[in-house]
Amino acid sequence: MLYIDRSEHPNGHKVLILYKAANYLNIKSLLDLTCQTVVDMIKGKTPEEIRKTFNIKNNFTPEEEEEVRRETAWAFE
């Protein structure tokens, strides 16, 4: 059985590389596994924590980010 040790990939970079490879090679079981791993890695985290985990740059200005938060307040409850 395959599994991904998330402690080995704290920033998520290798998991995303593996996801892309599984998608390109059309390996459904590995694609399912990597998708679930990403879900588990972001579950319960704030947007800031998710950005840090996957090294995602925030392209929003503080004003734009506040507007998005107001428009999607239901997601933060």
Secondary structure, DSSP 8 states (H G I E B T S, - for coil): -----GGG-TTSHHHHHHHHHHHHHT-HHHHHHHHHHHHHHHTT--HHHHHHHHT------HHHHHHHHHHTGGGG-
